[in-house]
Amino acid sequence: ENKESALSSQTVFVRAYIEDIIPDFMQAVLANEINKAVEENTDSQFQRVYDKCNMNSGDFVICFKKMIDFGSFNEDVLGSYVLVPVVNFYTCCDDIKFDDFLRFWQGEKNSLNYIVNDKSNPKLVLSKQIFSILEEVLGECKIKDIKITDNYKQIKQELKNSFGCFSIIPFDEITAEYKVLNVGGESVFDKKIKLDDYSFAMQIMIDGHDIDIDIDTKNLIAAAIDKDKITNRNIDKLTILNMTGCTALVRGTANKMEKNGVLYPGEKIAEILRDADITHISNEITFVEGNPRDREEEIVFSSDPKYINLLRFVGTDVVELTGNHMNDYGPNWMVYTLEMYEKEGWQYFAGGRNLQEAYMPAKFDINGNKIAFLGCNQFGPVSYWATDKKAGSAPPDYEVYEKEIDKLKKEGYNVIFTFQHIEVYDYMPVAAQVKDYRRMAEAGADIVSGSQAHHPQAIEFYDDAAIFYGLGNLFFDQMYDNEVRQGIIAKHIFYEGKYINTVLITTMLEDYCQPRLAEEDERLDILVNVFDASKMEKYK
């Protein structure tokens, strides 16, 4: 009896009001986390902390931080709600300045003209919830030309139909059809980013609500809950894949490697390629001892085995085998090459020691995101395709792939299908490409990508898939015009088990072997031409 009396005298009931504009899932997690943390803290004098009430009767309020300059995170912050600025995917602008958005919010309608392709005044489209959050944090909105919608489907449709619109949406509402703008040069997909440096990260904090809240209570709550759960952007659920175009370590590229060192082609791009959970390389050529390289009378390629050091240097994780030069020196050297990859611990796909292995997908499961790679060599030559008894590239047996895609999707995989297809030196794909790529999209592939192109090509969103008809060259020696020097690294983003977005990293080839990041005017030229081709008018 005395013990119960003593416990009762230590019990303190504290009532918390969680603001209604905090998203419902976060309210539920906050309530559960606070109660759970306090109940598990046996040394605590607090028996129960969370008691849903109204603001006036609450001892403290859990709310969004009400300030324009958000400052750094501190002990009062319980979590974060990350918003992102988005535009139509085919927009050329990459970055928005937060100060310019604040001026726009205050009614300065031309402060964000640069985010629209034609430099006109953009129109802001927001959900009711995000509008309320921004007004709470930033103050009254003075924009006259603003549209408030009921759901994110309407926002997506608005941006799809117009280059003159932009929106601010939650991180967990990102889909592939959006282009996510950087904020002051910071990408929301960068795992190293600090949220206190990202201006659209809304802090959820404890507020005394103009009363003298007990500091011990405040500190207990802030310290005890799992802040990683109070967020809509958890990097432990994020997976990044870098997909690349054609690599062929021969001819002029090999000459430069012999002169300047094996790692020379990757010196300006390796850090970017490595900055991913999965780095994909489509190496079109086998390694052959003695390095016969190429013959003058015909295009027959091989690479010196020491060149694998370049692939190691750029962080290769998975190798595509669709290349139409894979058997230039015969299937035995392909087997030799596969053994080299296996020794490195790399996966490979779309080719193998026999037909069965050529059909097998490469599978990854990283941060809860399951990703599978399939592909085929549509281009040929037929004699280079794998058979039951011979090594080679995977042939274009589309019914086989349709069944495999269906199986992988049922197992929870995001499926990426790649092609070695007709080589077209044009931004616009040809009809045969469109037919085959769309077929794999209809089969359920999430991403369809062309590795054959020595020239960047159109990008299309089709039947819930993202189609990249051609990424251009990565490591190859073509320098004879501007277009073959252009390349794209497709940085694909996966979150909570789904493919959500792609960032286009644009490159230019130098010195017959060495890609570098495109400069601003070069990037604009690539994007304008690729996006113009992406209208795909003749295929609609």
C-alpha positions in Angstrom: 0.0 0.0 0.0 2.8 2.4 0.9 4.6 1.5 -2.4 1.5 2.2 -4.5 1.1 5.5 -2.6 4.7 6.5 -3.4 4.3 5.7 -7.1 1.0 7.7 -7.2 2.7 10.7 -5.7 5.3 10.6 -8.5 2.8 10.2 -11.4 2.4 13.3 -13.6 -0.1 13.5 -16.4 1.0 15.8 -19.3 -1.4 16.7 -22.1 -0.1 17.2 -25.6 -1.8 18.8 -28.6 -0.6 17.7 -32.0 -1.5 20.2 -34.7 -4.0 19.0 -37.2 -1.9 20.1 -40.2 0.7 17.5 -39.2 0.0 14.6 -41.6 -2.2 11.8 -40.1 0.4 9.1 -40.3 2.9 11.3 -38.4 0.3 12.1 -35.7 -0.3 8.4 -35.1 3.5 7.7 -35.0 4.1 10.6 -32.7 1.4 9.5 -30.3 2.6 5.9 -30.3 6.3 6.8 -29.9 5.8 9.2 -27.0 3.7 6.7 -25.1 5.9 3.8 -25.8 9.1 5.7 -24.9 7.8 6.9 -21.6 6.2 3.5 -20.6 9.5 1.7 -21.4 11.5 4.3 -19.3 11.1 2.6 -15.9 13.2 5.4 -14.2 10.8 8.0 -15.4 8.4 9.9 -13.1 6.0 10.2 -16.0 3.4 7.5 -16.3 1.7 8.9 -19.4 2.7 11.9 -21.5 0.4 11.9 -24.6 -3.2 12.8 -24.1 -5.0 14.1 -27.2 -6.7 17.4 -26.3 -7.3 20.8 -27.8 -4.6 23.5 -28.1 -5.9 25.6 -25.2 -6.0 22.7 -22.7 -2.6 21.3 -23.8 0.5 21.6 -21.7 2.5 21.7 -24.8 2.0 21.7 -28.6 3.7 19.5 -31.2 3.8 21.6 -34.3 5.7 22.7 -37.4 8.4 25.2 -36.6 7.1 28.7 -37.4 10.0 30.5 -38.9 11.2 31.4 -42.4 14.9 30.8 -41.7 14.5 27.3 -40.3 18.0 27.2 -38.8 19.6 24.1 -37.4 17.9 21.1 -35.8 18.0 21.1 -32.0 16.9 19.1 -29.1 13.3 20.2 -29.4 12.9 18.8 -32.9 11.0 15.5 -32.9 11.2 14.8 -36.7 11.0 16.3 -40.1 8.5 16.5 -43.0 10.4 16.9 -46.2 8.8 18.7 -49.1 10.2 19.0 -52.7 9.7 21.5 -55.5 8.6 19.7 -58.7 8.0 20.6 -62.3 7.2 18.8 -65.6 9.9 16.1 -66.2 10.8 17.7 -69.6 11.7 21.0 -67.9 15.3 22.2 -68.5 15.7 24.1 -65.2 17.5 22.0 -62.5 17.6 24.3 -59.4 15.4 26.6 -57.4 16.6 29.2 -54.9 14.6 29.2 -51.7 14.8 32.9 -51.3 13.3 33.3 -54.7 10.4 31.0 -53.6 9.9 33.1 -50.5 9.6 36.2 -52.7 7.2 34.4 -55.0 5.2 33.4 -51.9 5.0 37.1 -50.9 3.5 37.9 -54.3 6.6 38.7 -56.5 5.3 36.7 -59.4 8.4 37.0 -61.7 10.9 35.8 -59.1 10.8 32.2 -60.4 10.5 32.9 -64.1 13.7 30.9 -64.6 12.1 27.5 -63.7 9.8 27.7 -66.8 11.1 26.8 -70.2 9.7 29.9 -71.8 10.7 32.1 -68.8 7.1 33.2 -68.1 5.5 33.6 -64.7 4.9 30.1 -63.3 1.7 29.0 -61.7 1.8 27.3 -58.3 -0.4 24.2 -57.8 -0.7 22.9 -54.2 -2.7 20.4 -52.2 -4.9 21.8 -49.5 -2.7 20.2 -46.8 0.6 21.6 -48.2 -0.9 25.0 -48.6 -1.9 25.0 -45.0 1.5 23.8 -43.9 3.3 26.5 -45.9 1.0 29.2 -44.6 1.7 28.0 -41.0 5.4 28.1 -41.5 5.9 30.9 -44.0 3.0 33.2 -43.3 0.1 34.3 -45.4 0.4 33.5 -49.1 0.1 36.6 -51.3 0.2 34.8 -54.6 -2.8 35.6 -56.8 -2.4 32.9 -59.4 -2.5 29.8 -57.3 -4.5 26.6 -57.6 -5.5 24.5 -54.6 -6.4 20.9 -55.4 -7.9 18.0 -53.5 -5.3 15.3 -54.4 -1.9 14.7 -55.9 -3.3 13.0 -59.0 -4.7 16.4 -60.0 -1.3 18.0 -59.4 0.4 15.4 -61.5 -2.0 16.0 -64.4 -1.6 19.8 -64.1 2.2 19.5 -64.4 2.0 16.9 -67.2 -0.2 19.2 -69.3 1.7 22.4 -68.7 5.3 23.6 -68.5 4.0 26.8 -66.8 3.2 25.0 -63.5 5.2 23.9 -60.5 4.3 22.4 -57.2 5.6 21.7 -53.7 4.8 18.1 -52.7 5.8 15.7 -49.9 8.9 13.5 -50.6 6.7 10.4 -50.3 4.5 11.6 -53.2 7.3 11.8 -55.7 6.8 9.8 -59.0 8.8 9.3 -62.1 6.9 11.8 -64.2 8.1 14.7 -62.0 11.4 16.5 -62.3 12.5 17.2 -58.8 14.3 20.5 -58.6 17.4 20.9 -56.4 17.2 23.6 -53.8 20.1 25.9 -53.7 22.2 23.2 -55.3 21.2 20.5 -52.8 19.5 17.4 -54.0 16.9 15.7 -51.8 18.1 12.4 -53.1 21.7 13.0 -51.8 22.1 10.6 -48.8 24.8 12.9 -47.4 22.6 16.0 -47.2 21.8 17.4 -43.8 18.1 18.3 -43.5 19.0 21.5 -41.7 20.7 22.5 -44.9 17.6 21.7 -47.0 15.2 24.6 -46.9 12.0 22.6 -47.6 12.5 20.2 -44.7 9.8 21.2 -42.2 10.8 20.6 -38.6 8.3 19.1 -36.2 9.0 20.4 -32.7 7.8 20.8 -29.2 6.4 24.2 -28.3 5.5 25.4 -24.8 2.5 27.2 -26.3 3.2 30.3 -24.2 3.3 28.4 -20.9 6.2 27.4 -18.8 6.5 23.8 -19.7 8.6 21.7 -17.4 12.0 21.3 -19.0 12.5 17.8 -17.8 9.3 16.7 -19.5 10.3 18.4 -22.7 13.8 16.9 -22.7 12.4 13.4 -21.9 10.1 13.5 -24.9 12.7 14.9 -27.3 15.4 12.4 -26.2 13.2 9.3 -25.9 11.4 9.0 -29.2 12.8 7.5 -32.4 13.2 10.5 -34.6 13.9 8.3 -37.7 10.3 7.2 -37.5 8.9 10.8 -37.5 9.8 11.5 -41.1 8.6 10.9 -44.7 12.2 10.7 -46.0 14.3 7.9 -44.4 17.6 7.3 -46.2 17.6 3.7 -44.9 14.8 3.1 -47.4 16.5 4.8 -50.3 18.4 3.0 -53.1 20.2 4.8 -56.0 21.2 3.1 -59.3 23.4 4.7 -61.9 22.7 3.3 -65.4 25.1 4.1 -68.2 25.3 3.7 -72.0 27.9 2.2 -74.3 31.3 1.2 -73.0 33.9 -0.3 -75.4 37.5 -0.2 -74.3 39.1 -0.5 -77.7 40.5 1.5 -80.6 41.1 5.2 -79.7 40.0 4.6 -76.1 42.5 1.8 -75.7 45.3 3.9 -77.2 44.6 6.7 -74.7 44.6 4.1 -71.8 48.0 2.7 -73.0 49.4 6.2 -73.1 47.9 7.8 -70.0 47.1 4.9 -67.8 44.2 2.4 -67.5 42.2 4.7 -65.1 42.5 7.8 -67.3 39.0 7.5 -69.0 37.3 7.5 -65.6 39.2 10.3 -63.8 36.5 12.9 -64.3 33.5 10.8 -63.8 34.4 8.0 -61.3 33.3 9.8 -58.2 29.9 10.4 -59.7 29.5 6.8 -60.9 30.5 5.4 -57.6 28.0 7.6 -55.7 25.3 5.0 -55.9 24.2 1.7 -54.3 24.4 0.0 -57.7 26.6 1.1 -60.6 25.7 -0.4 -64.0 28.2 -0.8 -66.9 27.3 -2.1 -70.3 30.7 -3.4 -71.4 30.2 -4.5 -75.0 33.5 -6.4 -75.5 35.3 -9.3 -73.9 38.7 -9.4 -72.4 41.3 -11.4 -74.4 44.8 -12.3 -73.3 47.4 -11.0 -75.6 45.2 -8.0 -76.4 44.7 -8.4 -80.2 42.3 -5.4 -79.8 41.0 -4.8 -83.3 41.7 -5.7 -86.9 42.1 -3.2 -89.7 40.0 -5.0 -92.2 36.9 -5.5 -90.1 35.4 -4.3 -86.8 36.5 -7.1 -84.4 37.1 -5.9 -80.9 38.8 -7.1 -77.7 40.1 -5.5 -74.5 43.3 -6.1 -72.6 42.4 -7.9 -69.3 44.2 -5.2 -67.3 41.4 -2.8 -68.4 39.1 -4.3 -65.9 40.8 -2.0 -63.4 38.9 0.9 -65.0 35.6 -0.8 -64.3 36.7 -1.5 -60.7 37.7 2.2 -60.4 34.3 3.5 -61.3 32.5 1.2 -58.8 30.9 -1.4 -61.1 28.4 -3.6 -59.4 26.5 -5.2 -62.4 27.6 -5.7 -66.0 25.3 -5.9 -69.0 26.2 -8.4 -71.7 24.0 -7.4 -74.6 26.8 -6.0 -76.7 27.0 -7.0 -80.3 30.8 -7.5 -80.1 30.7 -10.0 -77.2 31.7 -12.9 -79.3 34.1 -11.2 -81.7 36.9 -13.6 -80.5 34.6 -16.5 -79.8 32.5 -17.9 -76.9 35.6 -19.1 -74.9 36.8 -15.6 -74.3 33.3 -14.6 -73.2 33.5 -17.4 -70.6 36.9 -16.1 -69.6 35.4 -12.6 -69.2 32.5 -13.9 -67.1 35.0 -15.6 -64.8 36.8 -12.2 -64.4 33.5 -10.6 -63.4 32.7 -13.4 -60.9 36.1 -13.0 -59.3 35.3 -9.3 -58.8 32.0 -10.2 -57.1 30.0 -8.4 -59.8 26.7 -9.7 -61.1 26.0 -9.8 -64.9 22.9 -10.3 -67.0 21.6 -10.6 -70.6 24.3 -13.1 -71.4 26.0 -16.2 -70.1 27.8 -19.5 -70.6 24.6 -20.9 -72.1 21.1 -19.9 -73.0 19.7 -20.7 -69.5 22.2 -18.5 -67.8 21.7 -15.7 -70.4 18.0 -15.6 -69.4 18.7 -15.3 -65.7 18.2 -11.9 -64.1 20.7 -10.1 -61.9 19.0 -9.4 -58.6 19.6 -6.9 -55.8 17.9 -6.2 -52.5 19.2 -3.0 -51.0 17.5 -1.0 -48.3 14.3 -2.9 -48.8 14.2 -2.1 -52.6 14.3 -5.2 -54.8 15.7 -4.6 -58.2 16.1 -7.1 -61.1 17.9 -6.6 -64.4 17.0 -8.4 -67.6 18.0 -7.6 -71.2 18.7 -8.9 -74.7 20.7 -8.4 -77.8 18.1 -7.7 -80.5 20.7 -6.4 -82.9 22.7 -9.6 -83.4 24.6 -11.1 -85.1 22.6 -14.2 -84.6 25.8 -16.3 -84.3 26.7 -14.3 -81.2 23.5 -15.3 -79.3 23.8 -17.8 -76.5 22.5 -21.4 -77.2 22.1 -24.4 -75.0 25.7 -25.3 -75.6 27.4 -22.0 -76.4 28.2 -18.8 -74.5 26.8 -15.5 -75.8 24.3 -12.7 -75.4 20.7 -13.2 -74.6 18.5 -13.4 -77.8 15.3 -11.5 -78.3 12.9 -14.1 -77.2 10.3 -11.7 -75.9 7.7 -14.2 -74.7 10.4 -15.6 -72.4 11.0 -12.2 -71.0 7.4 -11.4 -70.5 6.9 -14.4 -68.4 10.1 -13.7 -66.4 9.0 -10.0 -65.8 5.7 -11.2 -64.6 7.4 -13.6 -62.2 9.8 -11.0 -60.9 7.0 -8.5 -60.3 5.0 -11.0 -58.3 8.2 -11.5 -56.2 8.2 -7.7 -55.5 11.0 -6.7 -57.8 11.4 -3.4 -59.7 12.3 -4.7 -63.2 14.8 -3.0 -65.5 15.0 -4.3 -69.0 17.8 -3.3 -71.3 18.3 -3.5 -75.1 21.1 -3.8 -77.5 19.0 -2.6 -80.4 19.3 -0.9 -83.8 22.1 1.8 -83.6 20.4 5.0 -84.6 22.4 8.2 -84.7 19.4 10.4 -84.0 17.6 11.7 -80.9 14.4 10.2 -82.2 14.1 6.4 -82.0 13.0 4.4 -85.0 9.7 2.4 -85.1 11.3 -0.9 -84.3 12.8 0.5 -81.1 9.5 1.9 -80.0 7.6 -1.3 -80.7 10.0 -3.5 -78.7 10.7 -1.1 -75.8 7.0 -0.5 -75.3 6.3 -4.3 -75.4 8.6 -4.7 -72.4 6.9 -1.8 -70.7 3.5 -3.4 -71.3 4.9 -6.6 -69.8 5.5 -4.8 -66.6 9.1 -3.5 -66.7 9.5 -0.4 -64.5 12.4 0.9 -66.6 13.3 0.1 -70.2 16.7 1.3 -71.3 18.7 1.3 -74.5 22.5 0.5 -74.2 23.2 0.4 -77.9 23.0 4.1 -78.7 26.1 6.1 -79.5 23.9 9.1 -79.3 21.3 10.2 -76.6 17.7 9.5 -77.5 14.2 10.3 -76.4 12.7 9.5 -72.9 9.1 8.4 -72.7 6.6 7.6 -69.9 4.5 4.8 -71.2 2.1 2.3 -69.5 3.5 3.1 -66.0 7.1 2.6 -67.2 9.9 5.0 -67.9 11.6 4.3 -71.3 15.1 5.6 -72.1 15.6 4.9 -75.7 19.4 5.5 -75.7 21.9 6.9 -73.1 24.7 7.6 -75.6 28.4 6.7 -75.0 30.2 6.4 -71.7 33.7 5.1 -72.5 34.2 5.0 -76.3 36.3 6.8 -78.8 33.7 8.5 -81.0 34.5 12.2 -81.3 33.6 13.1 -84.9 30.5 15.3 -84.0 28.9 16.9 -81.0 26.0 14.4 -80.7 28.2 11.3 -80.3 30.2 13.1 -77.6 27.0 13.6 -75.6 26.0 11.1 -72.9 23.5 10.5 -70.1 23.9 8.7 -66.8 20.4 7.9 -65.6 20.4 8.1 -61.8 17.3 6.0 -60.9 15.8 6.5 -57.4 14.0 3.7 -55.5 12.2 4.3 -52.2 10.1 2.0 -50.0 10.1 -0.7 -52.6 9.2 1.4 -55.6 10.9 3.2 -58.5 10.1 6.9 -57.9 12.3 9.1 -60.0 15.2 9.6 -62.4 17.8 12.3 -62.3 19.6 12.9 -65.7 23.4 13.4 -65.4 24.7 14.8 -68.7 28.2 14.2 -69.9 30.5 15.2 -72.7 33.3 13.0 -74.1 36.8 14.4 -74.4 40.1 13.0 -75.8 38.5 10.0 -77.4 37.8 8.3 -74.0 37.1 10.6 -71.1 33.6 11.7 -70.2 33.1 14.7 -68.0 30.1 16.5 -66.6 28.5 18.7 -69.3 28.8 22.5 -68.8 25.7 24.5 -68.5 25.3 25.4 -72.2 26.2 21.8 -73.2 23.7 20.3 -70.8 21.0 22.6 -72.1 21.7 21.5 -75.6 21.4 17.9 -74.6 18.2 18.3 -72.7 16.5 20.5 -75.3 17.2 18.0 -78.1 16.3 14.9 -76.0 13.2 16.5 -74.7 12.1 17.7 -78.1 12.5 14.1 -79.5 10.6 12.9 -76.5 7.3 14.4 -77.8 7.2 11.2 -79.9 4.5 12.8 -82.1 4.8 10.3 -85.0 4.3 7.4 -82.6 1.1 8.7 -81.0 
